[in-house]
Amino acid sequence: MYFDAVVIAGIVTVLLMLGFFVGVGIFVMKDQKAHGDHKKKDGKHGGKPV
């Protein structure tokens, strides 16, 4: 297969985007484990009047 600069740049761009989204996902999971316990709500509407 013929690789020129555009093909390599496209592959690198896709890999960077995937790495970014995986990093954000890991950050959200770690943050949810660290801070997720104190905001649990009871019931369907969280105890707020409807």
Jmol script that loads the backbone (N, CA, C; Angstrom):
load data "model"
ATOM      1  N   MET A   1       0.839  -1.184   0.000  1.00  0.00           N
ATOM      2  CA  MET A   1       0.000   0.000   0.000  1.00  0.00           C
ATOM      3  C   MET A   1       0.879   1.241   0.000  1.00  0.00           C
ATOM      4  N   TYR A   2       0.463   2.228  -0.739  1.00  0.00           N
ATOM      5  CA  TYR A   2       1.235   3.451  -0.871  1.00  0.00           C
ATOM      6  C   TYR A   2       0.902   4.413   0.270  1.00  0.00           C
ATOM      7  N   PHE A   3       1.892   4.778   1.060  1.00  0.00           N
ATOM      8  CA  PHE A   3       1.709   5.727   2.164  1.00  0.00           C
ATOM      9  C   PHE A   3       2.359   7.045   1.796  1.00  0.00           C
ATOM     10  N   ASP A   4       1.580   8.098   1.803  1.00  0.00           N
ATOM     11  CA  ASP A   4       2.176   9.416   1.672  1.00  0.00           C
ATOM     12  C   ASP A   4       1.840  10.204   2.940  1.00  0.00           C
ATOM     13  N   ALA A   5       2.212  11.457   2.959  1.00  0.00           N
ATOM     14  CA  ALA A   5       2.075  12.269   4.172  1.00  0.00           C
ATOM     15  C   ALA A   5       0.618  12.424   4.604  1.00  0.00           C
ATOM     16  N   VAL A   6      -0.301  12.474   3.648  1.00  0.00           N
ATOM     17  CA  VAL A   6      -1.711  12.664   3.993  1.00  0.00           C
ATOM     18  C   VAL A   6      -2.274  11.431   4.691  1.00  0.00           C
ATOM     19  N   VAL A   7      -1.916  10.246   4.223  1.00  0.00           N
ATOM     20  CA  VAL A   7      -2.395   9.008   4.843  1.00  0.00           C
ATOM     21  C   VAL A   7      -1.841   8.880   6.256  1.00  0.00           C
ATOM     22  N   ILE A   8      -0.570   9.154   6.422  1.00  0.00           N
ATOM     23  CA  ILE A   8       0.052   9.075   7.744  1.00  0.00           C
ATOM     24  C   ILE A   8      -0.565  10.107   8.682  1.00  0.00           C
ATOM     25  N   ALA A   9      -0.792  11.320   8.207  1.00  0.00           N
ATOM     26  CA  ALA A   9      -1.407  12.349   9.045  1.00  0.00           C
ATOM     27  C   ALA A   9      -2.832  11.958   9.442  1.00  0.00           C
ATOM     28  N   GLY A  10      -3.574  11.333   8.541  1.00  0.00           N
ATOM     29  CA  GLY A  10      -4.927  10.888   8.868  1.00  0.00           C
ATOM     30  C   GLY A  10      -4.924   9.803   9.927  1.00  0.00           C
ATOM     31  N   ILE A  11      -4.026   8.850   9.811  1.00  0.00           N
ATOM     32  CA  ILE A  11      -3.927   7.780  10.805  1.00  0.00           C
ATOM     33  C   ILE A  11      -3.536   8.346  12.162  1.00  0.00           C
ATOM     34  N   VAL A  12      -2.576   9.260  12.172  1.00  0.00           N
ATOM     35  CA  VAL A  12      -2.141   9.880  13.428  1.00  0.00           C
ATOM     36  C   VAL A  12      -3.284  10.676  14.049  1.00  0.00           C
ATOM     37  N   THR A  13      -4.055  11.376  13.233  1.00  0.00           N
ATOM     38  CA  THR A  13      -5.178  12.154  13.747  1.00  0.00           C
ATOM     39  C   THR A  13      -6.221  11.250  14.393  1.00  0.00           C
ATOM     40  N   VAL A  14      -6.556  10.151  13.755  1.00  0.00           N
ATOM     41  CA  VAL A  14      -7.535   9.213  14.314  1.00  0.00           C
ATOM     42  C   VAL A  14      -7.016   8.621  15.623  1.00  0.00           C
ATOM     43  N   LEU A  15      -5.747   8.253  15.668  1.00  0.00           N
ATOM     44  CA  LEU A  15      -5.180   7.699  16.895  1.00  0.00           C
ATOM     45  C   LEU A  15      -5.176   8.729  18.027  1.00  0.00           C
ATOM     46  N   LEU A  16      -4.888   9.981  17.706  1.00  0.00           N
ATOM     47  CA  LEU A  16      -4.925  11.024  18.735  1.00  0.00           C
ATOM     48  C   LEU A  16      -6.338  11.248  19.265  1.00  0.00           C
ATOM     49  N   MET A  17      -7.326  11.211  18.382  1.00  0.00           N
ATOM     50  CA  MET A  17      -8.709  11.375  18.827  1.00  0.00           C
ATOM     51  C   MET A  17      -9.136  10.213  19.720  1.00  0.00           C
ATOM     52  N   LEU A  18      -8.793   8.994  19.324  1.00  0.00           N
ATOM     53  CA  LEU A  18      -9.131   7.834  20.151  1.00  0.00           C
ATOM     54  C   LEU A  18      -8.444   7.917  21.518  1.00  0.00           C
ATOM     55  N   GLY A  19      -7.198   8.309  21.534  1.00  0.00           N
ATOM     56  CA  GLY A  19      -6.473   8.464  22.796  1.00  0.00           C
ATOM     57  C   GLY A  19      -7.089   9.527  23.682  1.00  0.00           C
ATOM     58  N   PHE A  20      -7.545  10.617  23.082  1.00  0.00           N
ATOM     59  CA  PHE A  20      -8.186  11.680  23.848  1.00  0.00           C
ATOM     60  C   PHE A  20      -9.467  11.180  24.500  1.00  0.00           C
ATOM     61  N   PHE A  21     -10.328  10.493  23.721  1.00  0.00           N
ATOM     62  CA  PHE A  21     -11.595  10.028  24.276  1.00  0.00           C
ATOM     63  C   PHE A  21     -11.394   8.938  25.326  1.00  0.00           C
ATOM     64  N   VAL A  22     -10.402   8.080  25.144  1.00  0.00           N
ATOM     65  CA  VAL A  22     -10.099   7.076  26.163  1.00  0.00           C
ATOM     66  C   VAL A  22      -9.609   7.769  27.437  1.00  0.00           C
ATOM     67  N   GLY A  23      -8.789   8.790  27.290  1.00  0.00           N
ATOM     68  CA  GLY A  23      -8.308   9.531  28.453  1.00  0.00           C
ATOM     69  C   GLY A  23      -9.431  10.229  29.194  1.00  0.00           C
ATOM     70  N   VAL A  24     -10.353  10.828  28.470  1.00  0.00           N
ATOM     71  CA  VAL A  24     -11.500  11.481  29.113  1.00  0.00           C
ATOM     72  C   VAL A  24     -12.357  10.439  29.822  1.00  0.00           C
ATOM     73  N   GLY A  25     -12.559   9.286  29.202  1.00  0.00           N
ATOM     74  CA  GLY A  25     -13.338   8.225  29.831  1.00  0.00           C
ATOM     75  C   GLY A  25     -12.700   7.733  31.118  1.00  0.00           C
ATOM     76  N   ILE A  26     -11.393   7.554  31.107  1.00  0.00           N
ATOM     77  CA  ILE A  26     -10.690   7.124  32.317  1.00  0.00           C
ATOM     78  C   ILE A  26     -10.789   8.191  33.399  1.00  0.00           C
ATOM     79  N   PHE A  27     -10.648   9.456  33.023  1.00  0.00           N
ATOM     80  CA  PHE A  27     -10.765  10.540  33.987  1.00  0.00           C
ATOM     81  C   PHE A  27     -12.146  10.572  34.615  1.00  0.00           C
ATOM     82  N   VAL A  28     -13.191  10.410  33.804  1.00  0.00           N
ATOM     83  CA  VAL A  28     -14.560  10.439  34.323  1.00  0.00           C
ATOM     84  C   VAL A  28     -14.794   9.266  35.264  1.00  0.00           C
ATOM     85  N   MET A  29     -14.303   8.079  34.909  1.00  0.00           N
ATOM     86  CA  MET A  29     -14.490   6.916  35.770  1.00  0.00           C
ATOM     87  C   MET A  29     -13.782   7.103  37.112  1.00  0.00           C
ATOM     88  N   LYS A  30     -12.557   7.611  37.091  1.00  0.00           N
ATOM     89  CA  LYS A  30     -11.830   7.841  38.342  1.00  0.00           C
ATOM     90  C   LYS A  30     -12.495   8.920  39.179  1.00  0.00           C
ATOM     91  N   ASP A  31     -12.966   9.977  38.533  1.00  0.00           N
ATOM     92  CA  ASP A  31     -13.619  11.064  39.253  1.00  0.00           C
ATOM     93  C   ASP A  31     -14.946  10.604  39.842  1.00  0.00           C
ATOM     94  N   GLN A  32     -15.655   9.749  39.127  1.00  0.00           N
ATOM     95  CA  GLN A  32     -16.931   9.247  39.632  1.00  0.00           C
ATOM     96  C   GLN A  32     -16.702   8.342  40.842  1.00  0.00           C
ATOM     97  N   LYS A  33     -15.647   7.550  40.833  1.00  0.00           N
ATOM     98  CA  LYS A  33     -15.337   6.715  41.989  1.00  0.00           C
ATOM     99  C   LYS A  33     -14.959   7.574  43.190  1.00  0.00           C
ATOM    100  N   ALA A  34     -14.243   8.662  42.949  1.00  0.00           N
ATOM    101  CA  ALA A  34     -13.774   9.499  44.053  1.00  0.00           C
ATOM    102  C   ALA A  34     -14.878  10.392  44.611  1.00  0.00           C
ATOM    103  N   HIS A  35     -15.791  10.874  43.777  1.00  0.00           N
ATOM    104  CA  HIS A  35     -16.769  11.862  44.213  1.00  0.00           C
ATOM    105  C   HIS A  35     -18.210  11.434  44.009  1.00  0.00           C
ATOM    106  N   GLY A  36     -18.463  10.211  43.618  1.00  0.00           N
ATOM    107  CA  GLY A  36     -19.809   9.808  43.254  1.00  0.00           C
ATOM    108  C   GLY A  36     -20.695   9.417  44.416  1.00  0.00           C
ATOM    109  N   ASP A  37     -20.150   9.176  45.597  1.00  0.00           N
ATOM    110  CA  ASP A  37     -20.935   8.640  46.700  1.00  0.00           C
ATOM    111  C   ASP A  37     -21.797   9.683  47.395  1.00  0.00           C
ATOM    112  N   HIS A  38     -21.393  10.934  47.442  1.00  0.00           N
ATOM    113  CA  HIS A  38     -22.103  11.909  48.259  1.00  0.00           C
ATOM    114  C   HIS A  38     -23.290  12.548  47.560  1.00  0.00           C
ATOM    115  N   LYS A  39     -23.563  12.232  46.317  1.00  0.00           N
ATOM    116  CA  LYS A  39     -24.683  12.854  45.607  1.00  0.00           C
ATOM    117  C   LYS A  39     -25.734  11.843  45.166  1.00  0.00           C
ATOM    118  N   LYS A  40     -25.879  10.751  45.896  1.00  0.00           N
ATOM    119  CA  LYS A  40     -26.907   9.775  45.536  1.00  0.00           C
ATOM    120  C   LYS A  40     -28.265  10.312  45.942  1.00  0.00           C
ATOM    121  N   LYS A  41     -29.243  10.156  45.071  1.00  0.00           N
ATOM    122  CA  LYS A  41     -30.587  10.665  45.316  1.00  0.00           C
ATOM    123  C   LYS A  41     -31.539   9.510  45.560  1.00  0.00           C
ATOM    124  N   ASP A  42     -32.556   9.777  46.381  1.00  0.00           N
ATOM    125  CA  ASP A  42     -33.547   8.758  46.682  1.00  0.00           C
ATOM    126  C   ASP A  42     -34.742   8.929  45.763  1.00  0.00           C
ATOM    127  N   GLY A  43     -35.337   7.842  45.380  1.00  0.00           N
ATOM    128  CA  GLY A  43     -36.555   7.904  44.598  1.00  0.00           C
ATOM    129  C   GLY A  43     -36.325   8.274  43.145  1.00  0.00           C
ATOM    130  N   LYS A  44     -37.452   8.409  42.456  1.00  0.00           N
ATOM    131  CA  LYS A  44     -37.384   8.660  41.019  1.00  0.00           C
ATOM    132  C   LYS A  44     -36.990  10.099  40.703  1.00  0.00           C
ATOM    133  N   HIS A  45     -37.446  11.044  41.540  1.00  0.00           N
ATOM    134  CA  HIS A  45     -37.203  12.461  41.261  1.00  0.00           C
ATOM    135  C   HIS A  45     -36.203  13.078  42.222  1.00  0.00           C
ATOM    136  N   GLY A  46     -35.511  12.285  42.994  1.00  0.00           N
ATOM    137  CA  GLY A  46     -34.501  12.820  43.890  1.00  0.00           C
ATOM    138  C   GLY A  46     -35.075  13.552  45.078  1.00  0.00           C
ATOM    139  N   GLY A  47     -36.299  13.275  45.451  1.00  0.00           N
ATOM    140  CA  GLY A  47     -36.896  13.912  46.617  1.00  0.00           C
ATOM    141  C   GLY A  47     -37.442  15.284  46.374  1.00  0.00           C
ATOM    142  N   LYS A  48     -37.423  15.748  45.147  1.00  0.00           N
ATOM    143  CA  LYS A  48     -37.952  17.079  44.827  1.00  0.00           C
ATOM    144  C   LYS A  48     -39.457  16.978  44.556  1.00  0.00           C
ATOM    145  N   PRO A  49     -40.235  17.974  44.963  1.00  0.00           N
ATOM    146  CA  PRO A  49     -41.670  17.942  44.644  1.00  0.00           C
ATOM    147  C   PRO A  49     -41.897  18.088  43.139  1.00  0.00           C
ATOM    148  N   VAL A  50     -42.900  17.386  42.662  1.00  0.00           N
ATOM    149  CA  VAL A  50     -43.186  17.395  41.232  1.00  0.00           C
ATOM    150  C   VAL A  50     -44.205  18.461  40.913  1.00  0.00           C
TER     151      VAL A  50
END
end "model"
wireframe off; spacefill off
backbone 0.3
color backbone group
